[in-house]
Amino acid sequence: MKVLYADDHWITRSAARHLIDRLESGSELLEAADFRQALDMASANPDLDLILLDLLMPGMKRFEGLRAIRECLPQVPVVVMSAIEDRDEILRCIEAGAMGYIPKSSQSEEVESALQTVLAGGVAFPRRLLEQRSPAKKQTVHAFGKDKSLEDVSSALTKRQLQVYKLLGQGMSNAQVAEALGLSEHTVRVHVSAIVKRLNLDSRTQAAISAAAQAQTIDEEAEMASY
């Protein structure tokens, strides 16, 4: 496995070496200390399997840098590792294309689990932060530039699709969703395709990220529903 880790603190980069080696022994870790260096390394290494990125680095504004990395290697998952624990910050990272967001306060087991989820094709966002909401704000589902109210989502999806949607947001694979709901994988794939179409998204990945962004705000009655 080949990983790029961009962080301007050498101590953090050093700790990342041990974490990456635990994920896969013998992995190659490239280190960058700023956005410009990270972009140069990304351009020179299109065979990267994963990019870990701290947003608070010199060289670029943080979201500008994240978007530049995503545009450079759109096929490589990017996980933001940040000391900032703010829901709006996470949503902006999702909008910019991040597949995961890991607070630096996380325990090593949490970090490892999140990275394994992303490497397996899932998404990993801290639900405890995504669930933080201001009661004065309208609850919305972040859907790639278009905010949809929960009422919009609930009316667009069947109750079974809402169940599937919620589990996608937890980073589950189709097989895991099928096991959790007692469905066949084929049925789950049908539901996922319908979710993507009805929410005007482009892919299963976007559906999973959209669901992760609003976590447990889906109507609780979806838990008891059947198609």
N, C-alpha and C positions, 0 to 999 in steps of 0.2 A: 504494500500500500504506500502511496506517495501523498504526503500532506504538506500544504503550505500554511504556516502559522505566522500571522502578522500582528505584532504587538511591540510597542516601543520600550517595554520593560524587559530587560534580559532575564530577570529572575522568573517572570511569568513564562517566558519562552523555554527556559530551562525545565520548569515543572511540566510543561507540555510534552517534552521528550519522553518522560516516564509514562505519561498517560497514553500517548500514541503507541508506545511499545507494548503496553498492556493490551491495547485493542488488537494489535497484530504484531507479533515479534518480528524484528528485522525491518520494520517500516522505515521509509526514508522521510525525514522531516526537514523541510526547507524553512528558513527563518528570515523574516523581513522586519525592519524596524520602523518603516513608515509606508505611507500609501504608494509613493512613487516606486520604492523598491519592491513592494508587493506586486504592483502592476507589471514591472519588468520581469519578475520571477514567474508570474502567471503566464505572461506572453511566451516566455522561453520554455515553459513546461506544460504543454497542452494535455499531457497524460496524467495530470493530477487527479486524485480520487476525492479529495476533500480540501476545502479552504476554511481556515479558522481566522476570524478577523475581529480585532479590537477597533471600535469606531473612533476612539479618542487618540488618534495618532496624528503626527505632523504630515504635511504634504498636500492634504485635501480636506474640505469640509466632510464630515463623517458620512452623510448619506450620498453625497457626490462620489466619495470614494467607494462606497458599497456598490453603487450602480455601475461604476467604471469596472470594478472587478467582475460583476455579473455579466456585463457586456463583453468583456474580454474572453471569459470562458463560461458561456451560458449553460453548458452541459454539466458543469461541475457544481455540486452542492456547496453553498456557503453558509457557515454557521457563525453568527455573531457571538462573541464572548465579551461581556461588558460589565463594568461596575455599576452602570445605571440600571435601576430597577423601577422602571416606569412604563405603564401600559401604553401610553401614546408613543413612546420611543419604540416599543416592540412592534406596534402596528405600522409605523413608518418603515421599519426594517422588512416587515412582510411585504409592504407595498413595493419596496425596492428589490424584492426577489430573494430574501434570505429564506433558507429552509429550516433554520433553527435559531434560537436565541438562548444563550446560557449565561445567567448571572454569575459573576466571579465569586459570589458568596456560596455557590452551590458546593455540596460535598462531592468528593471525587467519584463516588458511586453514581451520583446523579448525572455528572458530566459524562461519564463513560456510557451510561444507559442512553442518554440523549444522542450521543454521537453514533452509537450502534443503530439507533432508530433511523437516523438520517442516512447512514451508509446502506441501510436496508431499503431505502427508497421512501421512508416516511418523513414526517415533519416533527419537530420537537420545540415546543414553546412552553414557558413556565405558566401553568394554568393558574397558580395562585396570584400571579400578576395580571394575567389577562382578565381574570374575574373581578378585578378592582374597577368599580364604576362609580362615577359621581351621580347621585340621584337626580341632579338637576339636568343631566344630559340625556338625550334620547338614546336608547339602546339600539345599536346598529350592528350589522354584520359587515365586516370589512371585506369587500369583494373587488379588489384590484381597481381602485379608482372610483368605484361606485358604492356608496353606502346604501345598504338595504336594511329596512327595519325588520325586526323579528316577525312582525305581522306579515310582511311581504314574503319572507322565507316560509313561514308556516302555511301561507295560502298557496305558495308555489309547489310545495312538496307534500306528498302523502305522509301520514304518520309513520309508516314503516321507513320511508325515505329519510325522515327526520332522525330516526334511530340510527340508520346507516351513516348519515351525515355527521352525527355527533361522534360516532366511533372512529370515523375517518380523522376527525380533529384530534383524536387521542393517539394518532400515528399508527393505527392498526392496519395490517394488510387485509386484502380481501378474504383470505383464509381465516384470519382471526375474527373479522367481522362475522363471517358465516358461522363460525363456532359459537360466538357470543350470542347470536340471535337465532341459532338453530335453523339456518338456511343453507342452501347449497351455494357454492362459489359462483355458479352460473347466475343464480338469482341475485346475488350481491352485485355482480358485474352489471346486470340489467339495471338495478337500482342506481348504481354509481353513474352509469351513462345518462340516466334520466335526470339525476341531480345536476350533473354538469350542464345539460341542455337547459333545464328549467331555470337555473341561476345565471345563465348566460356566461358561463366560464369556459375556459379553453381545454381543461384537462382535469384528470383525477387529482393531480398535485395541487392545482388551484383550489379545488373543492376542499381538500384536506387542510390547506392553509387557511382558507376562509373559515372553516369550522373551528380550527384551533384558535383563531383570533377572537372568537366570541364564546368559546368553551361551553360552559354549562348554562348559558342563557336561553337555550332552546326550551320550548314549553315542556314542563315536566310531564305532561300527559303523554308525551311520545314514548315514555318509558313503559307505559301500560298498553300501548296500541298494537294493533296488528293490521296488516295490509288489507 
